Every structure is written in structure tokens, then in C-alpha cells.
Amino acid sequence: MPIDPAKLAKLQKLSATGKVGGTRRKQVKKPHVFADEPKLLNEMTKFGAVTIDDVVEANFFQEDGNVLHFDKVKKFEYAPKYNVSAVFGKGVLKPLDDMFQEVLPQLGPEAYYALSQLDEKVKEFEDAKKAEEEAKKAEENK
């Protein structure tokens, strides 16, 4: 196969400047979409969910005393007929003690009443525990 010297010289000149072989393209990283998100959205539409706008943060209280806190909520959907809600965003599990200062202003008057009753029960429990300990000490001293 004969090689054309003019064509070879042209290719050598282009390869010296780095123009041979096509252009390099940067790979565009797509934003991460959770695999369950489209499935969840599909199920929420089956439930007749309504998107609630202007939700800034969400707190879910757990029985173990922790709070699942969503600081930046991307989307909040709620299906009132089935009492199902979906929060889209990154949640952080925090102890209730850390969240108490932020949550307290959001509580209503009935919550204040419930907190005062809870405080009274805790005080009664502590008093009963102290009395029990004192009774044990008194028995040990006899």
C-alpha cells in the first residue's frame, strides 16, 4: 500500500499540535437521583397525594427520644385519605435534647399543658425513687 508523502506530512503536522484523534469531552455528572424516588412518586400519585409547598423543615419524633430532622425539604407530599406523607430531602437523626430549643416555639398551647403534666409526673417519679432509696438505706442501717 503506497503512502502519500503529502498526506503523511499533513498528519504529522496536525499530531504535533494535538488536533488528531478527535476532541475530548468532559463527562457531565448527572445529579444523583435515588432509585426509589420515581417508585415512591408513582405510589404517592396512586394515593392521590397533594404536594404541599413552602415547607422549610420537618421533624419526626421517635419513641426512643430521637428526632428525625429535615433541615432543607425539597418536596413534601401528603395523602390525607390514607394519612401518608413523604418528605424528600436529607434527614439527620438528632437527640431530642439538641432539638428542644428549636421545637419549643413551634408547639401550641395544648403542648405546653402536656409538657407541664409530663414535668409533674417526672418529679413524682423522682420523689418516689428517692423515697425508695432512703427506705433501702434505712433497712440496711438496722
KOLLOGU-281778 format. One record per residue: residue number from 0; residue in one letter; y, z, x of N, C-alpha, C, O in turn. Coordinates in steps of 0.1 Angstrom, whole numbers, plus 5000, padded with zeros to 4 digits. Layout:
! KOLLOGU-281778
 seq type n.yy n.zz n.xx ca.yy ca.zz ca.xx c.yy c.zz c.xx o.yy o.zz o.xx
 NUM    A    Y    Z    X     Y     Z     X    Y    Z    X    Y    Z    X
...
//
This chain:
! KOLLOGU-281778
 seq type n.yy n.zz n.xx ca.yy ca.zz ca.xx c.yy c.zz c.xx o.yy o.zz o.xx
   0    M 4988 5000 5008  5000  5000  5000 5012 5000 5009 5015 5009 5017
   1    P 5020 4990 5008  5032  4989  5016 5043 4998 5012 5045 5000 5000
   2    I 5051 5004 5021  5062  5013  5018 5075 5006 5021 5076 5000 5031
   3    D 5083 5006 5011  5096  5000  5012 5105 5009 5021 5108 5021 5016
   4    P 5110 5006 5032  5118  5014  5041 5131 5019 5034 5136 5030 5036
   5    A 5137 5010 5026  5150  5014  5020 5148 5025 5009 5156 5034 5008
   6    K 5137 5023 5002  5134  5033  4992 5130 5047 4998 5134 5057 4993
   7    L 5123 5046 5010  5119  5058  5017 5132 5065 5022 5133 5077 5022
   8    A 5141 5058 5027  5154  5063  5033 5162 5070 5022 5167 5081 5024
   9    K 5162 5064 5010  5169  5069  4999 5163 5083 4994 5170 5092 4992
  10    L 5150 5084 4994  5143  5096  4990 5145 5107 5000 5146 5119 4997
  11    Q 5145 5103 5013  5147  5113  5024 5161 5119 5023 5163 5131 5025
  12    K 5171 5110 5020  5185  5115  5018 5186 5124 5007 5193 5134 5008
  13    L 5180 5121 4995  5181  5130  4983 5174 5143 4986 5178 5154 4981
  14    S 5162 5143 4993  5155  5155  4995 5163 5165 5005 5161 5177 5004
  15    A 5171 5159 5013  5179  5167  5022 5189 5175 5015 5193 5186 5019
  16    T 5194 5170 5004  5204  5177  4996 5198 5186 4985 5205 5193 4978
  17    G 5185 5185 4983  5178  5194  4974 5178 5188 4960 5177 5196 4950
  18    K 5180 5175 4958  5180  5169  4945 5167 5163 4940 5167 5158 4929
  19    V 5157 5164 4948  5144  5158  4944 5136 5168 4937 5136 5180 4941
  20    G 5128 5164 4927  5119  5173  4921 5124 5179 4908 5117 5188 4902
  21    G 5135 5175 4903  5140  5179  4890 5148 5192 4892 5149 5198 4902
  22    T 5154 5196 4881  5163  5208  4882 5155 5220 4878 5146 5219 4870
  23    R 5159 5231 4884  5153  5244  4880 5160 5250 4868 5173 5250 4868
  24    R 5153 5254 4859  5159  5260  4847 5156 5275 4847 5145 5280 4850
  25    K 5166 5283 4843  5164  5297  4842 5156 5300 4829 5158 5293 4819
  26    Q 5147 5309 4830  5139  5313  4818 5148 5323 4810 5152 5333 4815
  27    V 5149 5319 4797  5157  5328  4789 5148 5338 4783 5138 5335 4776
  28    K 5151 5351 4785  5143  5362  4779 5147 5363 4764 5159 5366 4761
  29    K 5137 5363 4756  5140  5365  4742 5140 5380 4739 5133 5388 4745
  30    P 5148 5384 4729  5149  5398  4726 5135 5402 4721 5128 5395 4714
  31    H 5131 5415 4724  5118  5420  4721 5117 5422 4706 5125 5430 4700
  32    V 5108 5416 4699  5105  5418  4685 5092 5425 4684 5082 5420 4689
  33    F 5091 5436 4677  5079  5443  4676 5069 5435 4667 5074 5428 4658
  34    A 5057 5435 4670  5047  5427  4663 5045 5431 4649 5042 5423 4640
  35    D 5048 5444 4646  5046  5449  4633 5058 5447 4624 5057 5448 4612
  36    E 5069 5444 4630  5082  5443  4622 5081 5432 4611 5085 5435 4600
  37    P 5076 5419 4614  5076  5410  4603 5066 5414 4593 5068 5411 4581
  38    K 5055 5420 4597  5045  5425  4587 5051 5436 4578 5049 5436 4566
  39    L 5058 5445 4584  5065  5456  4577 5075 5450 4567 5076 5454 4556
  40    L 5083 5441 4572  5093  5435  4563 5087 5427 4551 5092 5428 4540
  41    N 5075 5421 4554  5068  5414  4543 5063 5424 4533 5064 5422 4521
  42    E 5058 5435 4537  5053  5446  4528 5064 5452 4521 5063 5455 4509
  43    M 5075 5454 4527  5087  5460  4520 5092 5451 4509 5097 5456 4499
  44    T 5092 5438 4512  5096  5429  4501 5086 5429 4489 5091 5427 4478
  45    K 5074 5431 4492  5064  5433  4481 5067 5445 4473 5065 5445 4461
  46    F 5072 5456 4479  5075  5468  4472 5089 5467 4465 5092 5476 4457
  47    G 5096 5456 4467  5109  5454  4461 5119 5463 4468 5128 5469 4461
  48    A 5119 5464 4481  5128  5472  4488 5142 5467 4489 5144 5455 4488
  49    V 5151 5476 4489  5166  5472  4490 5171 5476 4503 5168 5487 4508
  50    T 5179 5467 4510  5185  5471  4523 5197 5479 4520 5206 5475 4512
  51    I 5198 5490 4526  5210  5499  4525 5218 5497 4537 5214 5500 4549
  52    D 5231 5493 4535  5240  5491  4546 5247 5503 4550 5247 5513 4543
  53    D 5254 5503 4562  5262  5513  4567 5255 5527 4570 5261 5537 4568
  54    V 5242 5526 4573  5235  5538  4578 5237 5539 4593 5232 5530 4600
  55    V 5243 5549 4597  5246  5551  4612 5235 5558 4619 5231 5554 4629
  56    E 5230 5569 4613  5220  5577  4619 5210 5582 4608 5214 5583 4596
  57    A 5198 5585 4612  5188  5591  4603 5181 5602 4610 5178 5601 4622
  58    N 5177 5612 4602  5170  5624  4607 5158 5626 4598 5160 5627 4586
  59    F 5146 5627 4604  5134  5631  4596 5129 5644 4601 5125 5645 4613
  60    F 5128 5654 4593  5124  5667  4596 5109 5668 4595 5103 5664 4585
  61    Q 5103 5674 4605  5088  5675  4605 5085 5690 4603 5093 5699 4605
  62    E 5072 5692 4599  5068  5706  4596 5067 5714 4609 5067 5727 4608
  63    D 5065 5708 4620  5063  5716  4633 5077 5720 4639 5077 5726 4650
  64    G 5088 5718 4632  5101  5722  4637 5108 5712 4645 5119 5715 4651
  65    N 5103 5700 4646  5110  5689  4654 5117 5680 4644 5114 5680 4632
  66    V 5126 5672 4649  5134  5662  4641 5132 5649 4648 5134 5647 4660
  67    L 5128 5639 4640  5128  5625  4645 5142 5619 4642 5146 5617 4631
  68    H 5150 5617 4653  5164  5614  4652 5166 5599 4656 5162 5595 4667
  69    F 5172 5591 4647  5175  5578  4649 5191 5577 4651 5198 5579 4641
  70    D 5195 5575 4663  5210  5575  4666 5216 5562 4661 5227 5563 4655
  71    K 5210 5551 4665  5216  5538  4661 5205 5531 4652 5195 5526 4657
  72    V 5208 5531 4639  5199  5525  4630 5203 5510 4628 5214 5506 4625
  73    K 5193 5501 4631  5196  5487  4630 5195 5483 4615 5204 5475 4610
  74    K 5185 5488 4608  5183  5484  4594 5176 5495 4587 5167 5502 4593
  75    F 5180 5497 4574  5174  5507  4566 5170 5501 4553 5178 5496 4546
  76    E 5157 5502 4550  5152  5496  4537 5146 5507 4529 5139 5516 4534
  77    Y 5148 5507 4516  5142  5517  4507 5137 5511 4494 5144 5503 4488
  78    A 5125 5515 4490  5119  5510  4478 5118 5522 4469 5109 5531 4470
  79    P 5128 5524 4459  5129  5536  4451 5117 5537 4442 5113 5549 4439
  80    K 5111 5527 4437  5100  5527  4428 5088 5534 4434 5081 5542 4428
  81    Y 5086 5532 4447  5074  5537  4454 5078 5549 4464 5069 5555 4470
  82    N 5091 5552 4464  5096  5562  4473 5092 5560 4488 5087 5569 4495
  83    V 5094 5548 4492  5091  5543  4506 5103 5539 4513 5111 5532 4507
  84    S 5105 5544 4525  5117  5539  4533 5112 5535 4547 5102 5540 4552
  85    A 5120 5526 4552  5117  5521  4566 5130 5520 4574 5140 5515 4569
  86    V 5129 5526 4585  5141  5527  4594 5137 5519 4607 5127 5521 4613
  87    F 5146 5509 4610  5144  5500  4621 5154 5505 4632 5166 5505 4630
  88    G 5148 5509 4643  5156  5514  4654 5148 5522 4663 5136 5524 4661
  89    K 5154 5528 4673  5146  5536  4683 5148 5551 4680 5159 5556 4680
  90    G 5137 5558 4677  5137  5572  4673 5134 5581 4685 5126 5577 4694
  91    V 5140 5592 4685  5138  5602  4696 5134 5615 4689 5140 5620 4679
  92    L 5123 5621 4694  5118  5634  4689 5125 5645 4696 5124 5647 4708
  93    K 5133 5653 4688  5141  5664  4693 5137 5677 4686 5133 5677 4674
  94    P 5138 5689 4693  5136  5701  4686 5148 5704 4676 5159 5700 4678
  95    L 5145 5711 4666  5155  5714  4655 5167 5722 4661 5178 5721 4657
  96    D 5164 5731 4671  5175  5738  4677 5186 5730 4683 5197 5733 4682
  97    D 5182 5718 4689  5191  5709  4695 5199 5702 4685 5211 5698 4687
  98    M 5193 5699 4673  5199  5691  4663 5207 5699 4653 5214 5694 4644
  99    F 5206 5713 4653  5212  5721  4643 5227 5719 4642 5232 5719 4630
 100    Q 5234 5719 4653  5248  5717  4652 5253 5704 4646 5263 5703 4639
 101    E 5245 5693 4648  5248  5680  4642 5244 5680 4627 5251 5673 4619
 102    V 5233 5687 4623  5228  5686  4610 5236 5695 4600 5237 5692 4588
 103    L 5240 5706 4605  5246  5716  4596 5258 5711 4588 5258 5714 4576
 104    P 5267 5703 4593  5278  5698  4584 5274 5689 4573 5281 5686 4564
 105    Q 5262 5683 4575  5257  5673  4565 5250 5679 4553 5247 5673 4544
 106    L 5247 5693 4554  5240  5699  4544 5249 5703 4532 5261 5705 4534
 107    G 5243 5703 4520  5251  5706  4508 5251 5721 4506 5245 5729 4513
 108    P 5257 5725 4495  5258  5740  4491 5244 5746 4489 5242 5758 4492
 109    E 5235 5738 4482  5222  5744  4480 5214 5746 4493 5206 5755 4493
 110    A 5217 5738 4503  5210  5740  4516 5215 5753 4522 5207 5760 4529
 111    Y 5228 5756 4521  5233  5768  4526 5227 5780 4520 5224 5790 4526
 112    Y 5225 5780 4507  5218  5790  4499 5204 5792 4504 5199 5803 4506
 113    A 5197 5781 4506  5183  5781  4511 5183 5787 4525 5174 5795 4529
 114    L 5192 5784 4534  5193  5789  4547 5195 5804 4547 5190 5811 4555
 115    S 5204 5809 4538  5207  5823  4537 5194 5831 4533 5191 5841 4538
 116    Q 5187 5825 4523  5174  5831  4519 5164 5831 4530 5157 5841 4532
 117    L 5163 5821 4538  5154  5820  4549 5158 5830 4560 5149 5836 4566
 118    D 5171 5832 4562  5175  5842  4572 5171 5856 4567 5167 5864 4575
 119    E 5173 5859 4554  5168  5872  4549 5153 5874 4551 5149 5885 4555
 120    K 5145 5864 4548  5131  5865  4550 5127 5867 4564 5118 5875 4568
 121    V 5134 5860 4573  5131  5862  4588 5135 5876 4592 5127 5883 4600
 122    K 5146 5882 4587  5150  5895  4591 5140 5905 4585 5136 5915 4592
 123    E 5135 5903 4573  5125  5912  4567 5112 5912 4575 5106 5922 4577
 124    F 5108 5900 4579  5096  5898  4587 5097 5905 4601 5088 5912 4605
 125    E 5109 5904 4607  5111  5911  4620 5111 5926 4618 5105 5933 4627
 126    D 5117 5931 4607  5117  5945  4605 5103 5950 4602 5099 5961 4608
 127    A 5095 5943 4595  5081  5947  4592 5073 5947 4605 5064 5956 4607
 128    K 5076 5937 4614  5068  5937  4626 5072 5948 4635 5063 5954 4642
 129    K 5085 5952 4636  5089  5963  4644 5083 5976 4638 5079 5985 4646
 130    A 5083 5978 4625  5077  5990  4619 5062 5991 4623 5057 6002 4625
 131    E 5055 5979 4622  5041  5979  4626 5039 5983 4640 5029 5990 4643
 132    E 5047 5978 4649  5046  5981  4663 5048 5996 4666 5042 6003 4674
 133    E 5058 6002 4659  5061  6016  4660 5050 6024 4655 5047 6035 4661
 134    A 5044 6020 4644  5032  6027  4639 5021 6027 4649 5014 6037 4650
 135    K 5018 6016 4655  5008  6015  4665 5011 6024 4677 5002 6031 4682
 136    K 5023 6024 4682  5027  6033  4693 5025 6048 4689 5021 6056 4697
 137    A 5029 6051 4677  5027  6065  4672 5013 6069 4672 5009 6080 4675
 138    E 5004 6060 4668  4989  6063  4668 4984 6064 4682 4975 6073 4684
 139    E 4989 6056 4691  4984  6057  4705 4988 6070 4711 4981 6075 4720
 140    N 5000 6075 4708  5005  6087  4714 4998 6100 4709 4998 6110 4715
 141    K 4991 6099 4697  4984  6111  4692 4972 6114 4699 4965 6124 4696
//
